[in-house]
Amino acid sequence: MNRGSGSGNRGSGNTGHRDVYGPRGGVNLPALRGHNDALVLDLLRAAGPAGLGRTELAARTGLTPQAVSKITARLGADGLIAEAGRAASTGGKPRTLLRLVPDARHAVGVHLDRDELLAVRVDLAGRVVAESSGPLDFGAGPEAAVEAVVRAVARVRDPSGPPLLGVGVAAPGPLDHRAGVMGRVTGFPSWKDFPLRGVLEGRLGLPVLLDKDTNAGAAAAAGAWLRATWPGAGAGAGADAYAGPDAEGAEVYAGGGARTCVYLHIGTGLGAGLWLGGGVYRGARSAAGEFGHQVLLLDGPRCRCGARGCVEALCLEAVARGDVPEAARIVGEAAANLVALLDVDRVLLGGRVVAAAPDVFVAGVGAVLAARALDPARPVVGLAGAGVAEGAAEMALTPLFGRA
């Protein structure tokens, strides 16, 4: 969730926002306006129902009070923000507080699993307002899956409701997030090179964003975790409260530093979503997070990827024979490798296998991390606070809030 400083400085390294400079170095005014609107909307979303005053918005974005007044007037005319009351007087005229209007726009998220499809419609605050689920045969091929997505979106869509910003689709990887094209999904060769995003945009008449299921899960899990630490969010506020972006645009909290986490999804397969530097890390080829295919046991059982002794093969074999504690231990060993490489703050667990035995997995993974910790400040292990479909919907919301 990278935020810019609002100053439009070039060369900051922050790629979370659209480029506000033209090809010859001149300012791209429409892009700059969208960039600044997004900064304000993102802060108001973080503030929740309590809202923020224009003075606070100016201080946190680096924009002038006059610019903030113009932006908020424009956003108010579009129905995206509204007054949230007045702040307590400190001697002068009480400040007017502004808040995001969650029902001004909606978005849809779709989770294409290997045997199930789940679709949700969410508001601008990320709350689920409608959902639909049903069986899916991913092996039946792309055309059948496209029809299933179109039907699911129709079921959760409200023709008389708020406009839809778009549809986020989370699918098994590998895939090309930027091009919207599927890769060679393990066990499903018919999906290779299928332009899923383009086909769905043609069928739905809406913007579509495609990403790996684990990346969507990371966005949902990190979002739920971070929202609990934002000012005004309740018990999470305080030492871990959001303090603004650092010089690189990453989220910084009162406790110090940028928050990072890894989301581990354990379902029909195993994968990881990486939340690093204030956003999902995908890698140059959208290939980051292939957690399930790291080898733990040389010459171990054959994995469907072709290698032997992969985490996925070992874990799912343990689940199949009913040894859930052993499955959790295996995931913990693989997670410890990842933690040693990335030094993350949180390990968040999700997926149907975890949902069937959440306490066993949290305890089992946590025990391995504690035993292998090289630093007393080892990461906290917990459950993901939201699912993959919600993360897919979040992907469709992110352009409004200026994030990639």
C-alpha positions in Angstrom: 0.0 0.0 0.0 2.6 2.5 -1.0 1.8 6.1 -0.4 3.7 8.9 -2.1 4.7 12.1 -0.3 2.4 14.2 -2.5 5.3 16.3 -3.7 5.7 14.5 -7.1 9.5 14.2 -6.7 11.1 12.1 -9.5 13.5 9.3 -8.8 12.0 8.4 -5.4 11.9 4.7 -6.3 8.2 4.6 -5.4 6.4 2.7 -8.2 3.1 2.2 -6.3 1.6 5.2 -8.1 1.1 6.0 -11.7 3.9 8.1 -13.3 3.0 11.8 -13.0 5.7 12.9 -15.5 5.4 13.0 -19.2 7.9 11.6 -21.7 9.9 14.9 -21.8 9.9 15.5 -18.0 6.9 17.8 -18.0 4.1 17.2 -15.4 1.3 15.0 -16.6 -1.5 17.0 -15.0 -4.3 14.4 -15.3 -2.1 11.8 -13.7 -0.9 14.2 -11.0 -4.5 15.0 -10.2 -5.4 11.3 -10.0 -2.3 10.7 -7.9 -3.2 13.4 -5.3 -6.9 12.3 -5.2 -5.7 8.8 -4.5 -3.5 10.0 -1.6 -6.4 11.7 0.0 -8.8 8.7 -0.5 -6.2 6.3 0.9 -5.8 8.3 4.1 -9.5 8.7 4.5 -10.0 4.9 4.1 -7.4 4.3 6.7 -9.0 6.8 9.1 -12.3 4.9 9.0 -15.7 6.4 10.1 -14.0 8.9 12.4 -12.5 10.7 9.4 -9.8 13.4 9.1 -9.7 17.1 8.8 -8.4 19.0 5.8 -5.4 20.3 7.9 -4.4 16.7 8.7 -4.8 15.6 5.1 -2.5 18.4 4.0 0.1 17.6 6.6 0.1 13.9 5.8 0.1 14.2 2.0 2.5 17.2 1.7 -0.1 19.1 -0.3 -1.1 22.7 0.3 -4.3 23.4 2.2 -5.7 25.0 -1.0 -4.9 21.9 -3.0 -6.6 19.7 -0.4 -9.7 21.9 -0.5 -9.9 21.5 -4.2 -9.4 17.8 -4.1 -12.0 17.2 -1.3 -14.5 19.3 -3.2 -14.0 17.2 -6.3 -14.2 13.9 -4.4 -17.3 15.1 -2.5 -19.0 16.0 -5.8 -18.3 12.5 -7.0 -19.9 11.1 -3.9 -16.7 9.4 -2.7 -16.3 11.4 0.5 -18.7 13.1 2.9 -18.6 15.1 6.2 -18.0 13.0 9.3 -18.9 15.7 11.9 -16.7 18.2 13.6 -13.6 17.8 15.7 -13.5 19.1 19.3 -12.7 22.8 19.4 -9.2 23.8 20.5 -10.1 27.4 20.8 -11.1 28.3 17.3 -13.8 27.2 14.9 -14.3 23.4 15.1 -12.7 21.6 12.2 -14.9 19.7 9.7 -13.9 16.1 9.5 -14.2 14.1 6.2 -14.7 10.4 5.7 -14.8 7.9 2.9 -18.3 6.8 1.7 -17.9 3.0 1.5 -21.0 2.5 -0.6 -20.0 5.0 -3.3 -18.4 2.2 -5.3 -18.1 -1.6 -5.2 -15.7 -4.2 -6.6 -15.9 -7.9 -7.2 -13.3 -10.5 -6.3 -13.2 -14.1 -7.7 -11.1 -17.0 -6.3 -10.6 -19.7 -9.0 -9.4 -22.7 -7.0 -8.8 -26.1 -8.6 -12.1 -27.5 -7.4 -14.1 -24.4 -6.2 -15.1 -20.9 -7.3 -15.9 -18.2 -4.7 -17.0 -14.7 -5.7 -17.5 -11.7 -3.4 -18.7 -8.1 -3.8 -17.1 -5.6 -1.5 -17.5 -1.9 -0.7 -14.7 0.6 -0.6 -13.8 -0.3 3.0 -13.3 -3.9 1.9 -16.4 -5.2 3.6 -18.2 -8.2 1.9 -21.7 -7.3 0.9 -22.5 -10.3 -1.3 -21.0 -13.7 -2.0 -21.5 -16.8 -4.1 -19.7 -20.1 -4.2 -19.9 -23.4 -6.1 -17.8 -26.3 -7.5 -15.3 -25.8 -10.3 -13.4 -28.2 -12.4 -10.2 -26.3 -13.2 -9.1 -29.2 -15.3 -12.1 -28.8 -17.6 -10.1 -25.9 -19.2 -10.2 -22.2 -19.5 -13.5 -21.8 -21.5 -15.5 -23.6 -18.9 -13.9 -21.5 -16.1 -14.6 -18.3 -17.9 -18.3 -19.2 -18.1 -18.3 -20.0 -14.4 -16.7 -16.6 -13.6 -19.3 -14.8 -15.7 -22.2 -16.5 -13.9 -20.6 -15.9 -10.5 -20.1 -12.2 -11.1 -23.7 -11.9 -12.3 -24.9 -13.6 -9.1 -23.1 -11.1 -6.8 -23.6 -8.0 -8.9 -26.4 -5.6 -8.1 -27.6 -3.8 -11.2 -29.3 -1.1 -9.1 -26.4 -0.7 -6.7 -23.2 1.3 -6.7 -21.0 1.3 -9.8 -18.4 -1.5 -10.0 -14.8 -0.4 -10.2 -13.8 -3.8 -11.7 -13.2 -7.5 -11.0 -10.1 -9.0 -9.4 -9.4 -12.6 -10.3 -7.1 -14.8 -8.2 -6.0 -18.1 -9.9 -3.3 -20.8 -9.3 0.1 -19.8 -10.6 2.3 -19.5 -12.3 0.9 -16.6 -14.4 1.9 -13.3 -15.8 0.3 -10.6 -13.7 1.2 -7.7 -16.0 0.0 -9.3 -19.2 -3.0 -11.1 -17.6 -1.9 -14.4 -19.1 -1.9 -17.8 -17.4 1.2 -19.9 -17.2 1.9 -23.6 -17.0 -0.2 -24.4 -14.0 1.1 -27.6 -12.4 -1.1 -30.5 -13.5 -3.2 -28.3 -15.9 -1.3 -27.8 -19.2 -4.4 -26.6 -21.1 -4.2 -23.3 -19.2 -0.7 -22.3 -20.6 -0.7 -18.9 -22.4 -4.5 -18.4 -22.0 -5.2 -14.6 -21.9 -7.7 -14.9 -19.0 -7.8 -11.2 -18.2 -8.5 -10.0 -21.8 -11.2 -12.7 -22.3 -12.9 -11.8 -19.1 -12.8 -8.1 -19.8 -14.5 -8.7 -23.1 -17.2 -10.8 -21.5 -17.8 -8.7 -18.4 -17.4 -5.2 -19.9 -15.4 -4.2 -16.8 -11.7 -3.8 -15.9 -10.2 -7.1 -14.8 -7.0 -7.6 -12.7 -5.4 -11.1 -12.6 -3.0 -12.3 -10.0 -1.9 -15.4 -8.2 -4.2 -16.7 -5.5 -1.4 -16.4 -3.0 -0.7 -12.8 -3.9 -4.4 -12.0 -3.4 -4.3 -13.8 -0.1 -1.3 -11.7 1.0 -3.1 -8.5 0.1 -6.2 -9.6 2.1 -4.2 -10.9 5.1 -1.9 -7.9 5.3 -4.8 -5.5 4.8 -6.7 -7.1 7.7 -3.6 -7.0 9.9 -2.7 -3.5 9.0 -6.2 -2.1 9.4 -6.2 -3.4 13.0 -3.2 -1.1 13.6 -4.5 2.1 12.0 -5.5 5.0 14.3 -9.1 4.7 15.4 -9.2 1.0 14.6 -9.6 0.0 18.2 -7.4 -2.3 20.2 -4.6 -2.4 17.6 -4.0 1.4 17.8 -1.2 2.7 19.9 2.4 1.5 19.7 1.7 -0.1 16.3 -0.4 2.7 15.0 0.2 3.9 11.4 2.6 6.9 11.4 2.8 7.6 7.6 5.1 6.6 4.8 8.8 6.7 5.0 11.2 8.2 2.4 10.7 5.2 0.2 6.9 5.3 0.4 6.6 2.2 2.6 4.2 2.0 5.6 5.8 3.0 8.9 4.3 2.5 12.3 4.8 4.2 15.6 6.6 1.1 16.9 9.2 1.7 14.2 9.9 0.3 10.7 7.8 -0.9 7.8 5.5 -3.8 8.4 6.2 -7.0 6.4 4.6 -10.4 6.3 4.3 -13.6 4.5 1.0 -15.3 3.8 1.1 -19.1 3.5 -1.9 -20.7 1.7 -2.5 -24.4 2.3 -5.3 -25.8 0.2 -5.3 -28.0 -2.9 -1.7 -26.8 -3.2 0.8 -24.7 -1.2 2.0 -21.2 -2.0 3.2 -18.0 -0.4 2.3 -14.4 -0.9 4.9 -11.9 0.1 4.0 -8.5 1.6 7.3 -6.5 1.5 8.0 -2.8 1.4 4.4 -1.8 1.8 2.9 -4.0 -1.0 2.8 -7.4 -2.6 6.1 -8.5 -4.0 5.6 -10.5 -7.2 9.1 -10.5 -8.7 10.2 -9.4 -12.2 8.3 -12.3 -13.9 5.4 -12.6 -11.4 7.1 -15.8 -10.2 7.8 -15.0 -6.5 6.1 -17.1 -3.8 6.5 -20.6 -5.2 6.7 -21.7 -1.6 5.3 -25.2 -2.1 8.1 -26.3 -4.5 11.1 -25.7 -2.2 12.8 -29.1 -1.6 13.0 -30.2 2.0 13.8 -33.9 1.5 16.3 -35.0 -1.2 15.0 -38.1 -3.0 11.7 -37.7 -1.2 8.2 -38.4 -2.7 7.6 -37.2 -6.3 5.8 -33.9 -6.4 3.4 -33.1 -9.3 5.9 -30.4 -10.4 8.3 -33.2 -11.3 10.8 -32.7 -8.4 11.1 -34.8 -5.3 10.7 -34.0 -1.7 8.8 -30.6 -2.2 7.0 -29.0 0.8 3.7 -29.4 -1.0 4.1 -33.1 -1.6 5.3 -33.8 2.0 2.6 -31.6 3.6 -0.4 -32.9 1.5 0.8 -36.5 2.0 0.7 -35.9 5.8 -2.8 -34.4 5.5 -4.0 -37.3 3.4 -3.0 -39.8 6.1 -4.6 -37.7 8.8 -1.4 -36.5 10.5 -2.1 -32.8 10.7 0.5 -32.0 13.4 3.2 -33.5 11.0 1.8 -31.4 8.1 2.0 -28.3 10.4 5.6 -29.2 11.3 6.6 -29.5 7.6 5.1 -26.1 6.8 6.9 -24.7 9.8 10.3 -26.0 8.6 9.7 -24.4 5.1 8.4 -21.2 6.8 11.5 -21.0 8.9 13.6 -21.0 5.7 11.5 -18.2 4.3 11.8 -16.2 7.5 15.5 -16.6 7.6 15.7 -15.2 4.1 13.2 -12.3 4.4 13.2 -11.3 8.1 9.4 -10.7 8.2 7.3 -9.5 11.1 4.3 -11.9 10.6 3.6 -15.3 9.2 -0.1 -15.5 8.4 -1.8 -18.8 7.6 -4.9 -19.4 5.4 -6.5 -21.9 3.0 -9.0 -24.7 3.6 -6.5 -27.1 5.2 -5.6 -24.5 7.8 -9.3 -23.7 8.3 -10.0 -27.3 9.2 -7.4 -27.3 12.0 -6.4 -23.7 12.7 -5.0 -24.1 16.2 -2.9 -27.1 15.2 -1.3 -25.2 12.3 -0.6 -22.0 14.3 0.9 -23.9 17.2 2.9 -26.3 14.9 4.3 -23.6 12.7 5.0 -21.3 15.7 6.9 -24.1 17.5 9.3 -24.7 14.6 9.9 -21.0 14.1 10.7 -20.6 17.9 13.1 -23.6 17.7 14.9 -22.3 14.7 14.9 -18.6 15.5 18.2 -16.9 15.2 16.8 -13.6 16.7 14.7 -13.4 19.9 12.4 -11.0 18.0 11.0 -13.9 15.8 7.9 -13.3 13.7 4.4 -13.8 15.2 2.4 -16.6 13.6 -1.4 -16.1 13.2 -4.4 -16.7 11.0 -5.1 -14.6 8.0 -8.0 -12.3 8.8 -9.5 -12.4 5.3 -9.6 -14.8 2.3 -8.3 -15.0 -1.2 -11.6 -13.8 -2.8 -11.5 -10.7 -0.6 -7.9 -10.1 -1.6 -8.9 -10.4 -5.3 -11.6 -7.7 -4.7 -8.9 -5.5 -3.0 -6.9 -5.7 -6.2 -9.8 -4.2 -8.1 -10.0 -1.4 -5.5 -6.3 -0.5 -5.4 -6.3 1.8 -8.5 -8.7 4.1 -6.8 -6.4 4.4 -3.8 -3.2 4.8 -5.9 -1.6 1.5 -5.2 -0.3 -1.2 -7.5 
